C-alpha cells in the first residue's frame, strides 16, 4: 500500500467511525484486508486516530470554509474526506498541494460528480487562510 492507498483506507475507517463503527482490527483485517505490518499501515492508523482524537478541533477548522453548508448536511463520505484532509493540512503531514489533490481524487472516486470541485474549494480556502496565519510560505511546504 502506498500513501494514496493509505489515505483511502483511512478515509474508509473515518467513514465507518462516523457511521457508528470503531474502525477496529476486525474492520482493518476483514473488510479492508490490511495486514498490520503492511507498508504505510502506520501512516493510515495515524491519520485515522488523529481525526478521531481531534475531531472537535478538525471540525472547528473546517466549518468556516463550508460556505453555506453545515457538517450535518454533508454526505458522510465528503465529511470523512474533508476531515482527513483538514487533519493533514493542520498537521503538515505532506505538502498542501498533495493533500488537496489526494482529497479531490478521493472525492472523485468515492462521492458524487460535483464533490471533487466542492472539496477542492473548501480545502483551497482553508489552505489559503492557514497560509495567511503562517507568513513566509505555503502551509505544509
One Martini backbone bead per residue (centre of mass of N, CA, C, O) as a GRO file, in nm:
protein
  141
    1UNK     BB    1   0.097   0.036   0.023
    2UNK     BB    2   0.042   0.357  -0.030
    3UNK     BB    3  -0.041   0.674   0.052
    4UNK     BB    4  -0.303   0.681  -0.108
    5UNK     BB    5  -0.419   0.418   0.008
    6UNK     BB    6  -0.403   0.506   0.304
    7UNK     BB    7  -0.605   0.735   0.275
    8UNK     BB    8  -0.842   0.566   0.179
    9UNK     BB    9  -0.852   0.387   0.432
   10UNK     BB   10  -0.888   0.614   0.637
   11UNK     BB   11  -1.152   0.718   0.521
   12UNK     BB   12  -1.310   0.453   0.573
   13UNK     BB   13  -1.272   0.458   0.880
   14UNK     BB   14  -1.408   0.730   0.927
   15UNK     BB   15  -1.677   0.653   0.809
   16UNK     BB   16  -1.737   0.424   1.004
   17UNK     BB   17  -1.725   0.601   1.256
   18UNK     BB   18  -1.958   0.795   1.170
   19UNK     BB   19  -2.157   0.525   1.162
   20UNK     BB   20  -2.057   0.375   1.459
   21UNK     BB   21  -1.791   0.270   1.447
   22UNK     BB   22  -1.429   0.181   1.528
   23UNK     BB   23  -1.194   0.088   1.331
   24UNK     BB   24  -1.101  -0.186   1.384
   25UNK     BB   25  -0.947  -0.483   1.330
   26UNK     BB   26  -1.177  -0.615   1.176
   27UNK     BB   27  -1.189  -0.405   0.955
   28UNK     BB   28  -0.892  -0.410   0.866
   29UNK     BB   29  -0.877  -0.722   0.802
   30UNK     BB   30  -1.162  -0.797   0.661
   31UNK     BB   31  -1.257  -0.549   0.488
   32UNK     BB   32  -0.965  -0.411   0.399
   33UNK     BB   33  -0.716  -0.604   0.409
   34UNK     BB   34  -0.502  -0.529   0.648
   35UNK     BB   35  -0.180  -0.549   0.724
   36UNK     BB   36  -0.008  -0.443   0.997
   37UNK     BB   37   0.284  -0.466   0.824
   38UNK     BB   38   0.213  -0.280   0.616
   39UNK     BB   39   0.274  -0.048   0.414
   40UNK     BB   40   0.146   0.244   0.569
   41UNK     BB   41  -0.026   0.160   0.820
   42UNK     BB   42   0.070   0.375   1.021
   43UNK     BB   43  -0.033   0.616   0.864
   44UNK     BB   44  -0.329   0.538   0.865
   45UNK     BB   45  -0.357   0.528   1.175
   46UNK     BB   46  -0.276   0.824   1.231
   47UNK     BB   47  -0.505   0.951   1.075
   48UNK     BB   48  -0.745   0.825   1.213
   49UNK     BB   49  -0.669   0.895   1.509
   50UNK     BB   50  -0.641   1.200   1.463
   51UNK     BB   51  -0.935   1.256   1.394
   52UNK     BB   52  -1.078   1.125   1.636
   53UNK     BB   53  -0.902   1.283   1.864
   54UNK     BB   54  -0.964   1.581   1.681
   55UNK     BB   55  -1.259   1.655   1.579
   56UNK     BB   56  -1.319   1.934   1.698
   57UNK     BB   57  -1.081   2.082   1.571
   58UNK     BB   58  -1.134   2.005   1.280
   59UNK     BB   59  -1.424   2.123   1.261
   60UNK     BB   60  -1.344   2.418   1.338
   61UNK     BB   61  -1.162   2.457   1.084
   62UNK     BB   62  -1.376   2.374   0.858
   63UNK     BB   63  -1.657   2.524   0.886
   64UNK     BB   64  -1.591   2.821   0.764
   65UNK     BB   65  -1.551   2.670   0.456
   66UNK     BB   66  -1.855   2.568   0.368
   67UNK     BB   67  -2.043   2.774   0.258
   68UNK     BB   68  -2.368   2.699   0.352
   69UNK     BB   69  -2.273   2.460   0.515
   70UNK     BB   70  -2.297   2.166   0.706
   71UNK     BB   71  -2.196   1.889   0.853
   72UNK     BB   72  -2.484   1.751   0.845
   73UNK     BB   73  -2.523   1.795   0.520
   74UNK     BB   74  -2.311   1.617   0.458
   75UNK     BB   75  -2.173   1.368   0.340
   76UNK     BB   76  -1.997   1.119   0.484
   77UNK     BB   77  -1.776   1.108   0.273
   78UNK     BB   78  -1.705   1.409   0.259
   79UNK     BB   79  -1.643   1.435   0.559
   80UNK     BB   80  -1.410   1.233   0.569
   81UNK     BB   81  -1.231   1.380   0.366
   82UNK     BB   82  -1.221   1.659   0.509
   83UNK     BB   83  -1.106   1.562   0.776
   84UNK     BB   84  -0.851   1.438   0.674
   85UNK     BB   85  -0.734   1.690   0.529
   86UNK     BB   86  -0.742   1.883   0.768
   87UNK     BB   87  -0.552   1.726   0.943
   88UNK     BB   88  -0.314   1.734   0.747
   89UNK     BB   89  -0.288   2.042   0.723
   90UNK     BB   90  -0.248   2.092   1.041
   91UNK     BB   91   0.012   1.865   1.041
   92UNK     BB   92   0.202   1.848   0.795
   93UNK     BB   93   0.222   1.557   0.627
   94UNK     BB   94   0.208   1.735   0.361
   95UNK     BB   95   0.179   1.897   0.102
   96UNK     BB   96  -0.083   2.082   0.020
   97UNK     BB   97  -0.122   1.986  -0.276
   98UNK     BB   98  -0.137   1.685  -0.205
   99UNK     BB   99  -0.376   1.683  -0.012
  100UNK     BB  100  -0.583   1.806  -0.206
  101UNK     BB  101  -0.553   1.608  -0.441
  102UNK     BB  102  -0.626   1.352  -0.280
  103UNK     BB  103  -0.910   1.448  -0.198
  104UNK     BB  104  -1.022   1.483  -0.482
  105UNK     BB  105  -0.981   1.191  -0.567
  106UNK     BB  106  -1.166   1.070  -0.355
  107UNK     BB  107  -1.420   1.220  -0.444
  108UNK     BB  108  -1.423   1.114  -0.738
  109UNK     BB  109  -1.438   0.806  -0.648
  110UNK     BB  110  -1.666   0.815  -0.380
  111UNK     BB  111  -1.850   1.035  -0.504
  112UNK     BB  112  -1.973   1.280  -0.656
  113UNK     BB  113  -1.933   1.482  -0.937
  114UNK     BB  114  -1.913   1.755  -0.735
  115UNK     BB  115  -1.711   1.695  -0.496
  116UNK     BB  116  -1.432   1.780  -0.597
  117UNK     BB  117  -1.487   2.085  -0.617
  118UNK     BB  118  -1.575   2.126  -0.326
  119UNK     BB  119  -1.319   2.023  -0.187
  120UNK     BB  120  -1.126   2.217  -0.325
  121UNK     BB  121  -1.253   2.481  -0.218
  122UNK     BB  122  -1.237   2.432   0.083
  123UNK     BB  123  -0.928   2.364   0.101
  124UNK     BB  124  -0.819   2.616  -0.037
  125UNK     BB  125  -0.929   2.817   0.173
  126UNK     BB  126  -0.791   2.693   0.417
  127UNK     BB  127  -0.498   2.715   0.315
  128UNK     BB  128  -0.493   3.022   0.282
  129UNK     BB  129  -0.553   3.086   0.578
  130UNK     BB  130  -0.304   2.939   0.689
  131UNK     BB  131  -0.094   3.103   0.529
  132UNK     BB  132  -0.167   3.376   0.669
  133UNK     BB  133  -0.084   3.268   0.959
  134UNK     BB  134   0.198   3.174   0.794
  135UNK     BB  135   0.443   3.340   0.723
  136UNK     BB  136   0.665   3.234   0.450
  137UNK     BB  137   0.451   3.040   0.308
  138UNK     BB  138   0.333   2.750   0.236
  139UNK     BB  139   0.150   2.533   0.375
  140UNK     BB  140   0.342   2.230   0.410
  141UNK     BB  141   0.647   2.337   0.284
   0.00000   0.00000   0.00000
